[in-house]
Amino acid sequence: MIEPGEERTTAAVRPYVITRGRAGSSRDALPLETLVKSSGSALSPALQPEYRRIVRCCQGLLSVAEVAAHLGQPPAVVQVLLADLIDWGHIVARPPIRVAKRADMDLLRKVLDGLESKL
Amino acid sequence: MGLKASSEISMPDTGRTDGASGVDDASGVDGTDGVDDDMDDTHGMNGTDSADDLDDTTVMYVQPSVAGAAKILVVGPMGVGKTTLIGTVSEIKPLSTEATMSRAGARLDMPVRPTKSTTTVALDFGRITLGGELVLYLFGTPGQQRFLPAWKDLARGALGALALVDTRDLEASFDAIGHLEDLDVPFSVAVNSFPDSVLHSEDDLRSALDLLPHTPLVICDAREHKSSVKALISLVSHLIETVSEAT
């Protein structure tokens, strides 16, 4: 409840402000295991710091969950900001491998083989 | 959680010396020291606080050859050893974050504080690269909060779940297991053995947990790598069997 003219500067509020209230609308949320990486495209000087921090964190491949944890930001916020960055071409994503009706034997076998090789 | 003033992108703190450089060698198997900490969820909270201190050298990126990720959930009550198990098998030091719970869920699950519009649930996770092309994420979360939208999102697309059980308090695991059943997430049960765990026969455990005959039940020691990997293997083998039977 921010009064008109009242300026909120605390960081705990700001990430939610920058998402313009979109955080938590989970309908099209970027799955936490989506892998993301910076595309290397030039960032506009006007780009807000929260976005820059994310791009900086994504110099290599990381999951959305890892980006959130490394930045200490709620995943709901990072999901929204990352979606923006993907729209703008600053971040590229590798969507998670999903099991179609859990019947993807190939994927499951790969996981099983991979785990067995860790023994 | 400690959201500190996010001023300009803070440059990595170059004065930092606490072993951050050691992470560069990415030897993978390390970083699991001190995980004999059964109070996993408390541990997770602490992890969140240090996350503010972003230092690029502590970020261990996924190999560029990896084409995609899959996930498995690790569920169970607080203190059952989820973070311990994740830490034991993860190639990265387990990370912690907090999933936001919406107002609707909060109203149902947090009757004590009805005015609180959102709340969060601790989410601990780790990562295993498999075969250089696939990365498996393990998401650990307490499952006692039903109707939790965050939980549903997390479960969506998961290969399956490993439900951890502490025989000293079986009832504490009911919610997580029931929730997996409600969401139709295939799972396998791993009993994390603690030094003072009471021994039960498998039949007794199965009946106490009301497990279907085909649901695997294994005993594991979440502090041991091999034992924890075997628990995951029991789950994936079960998933494969389920698919084979269906086709």
Interface residues (C-beta under 8 A of the other chain):
Chain A: T10 A11 A12 R14 P15 A23 G24 S26 A29 P31 L32 E33 T34 L35 P49 E50 R52 R53 R56 C57 Q59 G60 L61 L62 S63 A65 E66 A68 A69 H70 L71 G72 Q73 P74 P75 A76 R94 P95 P96 I97 R98 V99 R102 A103 D104 M105 L107 L108 R109 K110 V111 L112 D113 G114 L115 E116 S117 K118 L119
Chain B: M1 G2 L3 K4 A5 S6 S7 E8 I9 G47 T48 D49 A51 D52 L54 D56 T58 V59 Y61 V62 Q63 P64 V66 A67 G68 A69 A70 K71 V89 I92 L95 S96 T97 E98 A99 T100 S102 T118 T120 L123 F125 R127 I128 L130 G131 E133 L134 V135 L136 Y137 F139 P149 A150 D153 L154 R156 G157 L159 G160 P186 H225 K226 V229 K230 L232 I233 V236 S237 L239 I240 T242 V243 S244 A246 T247
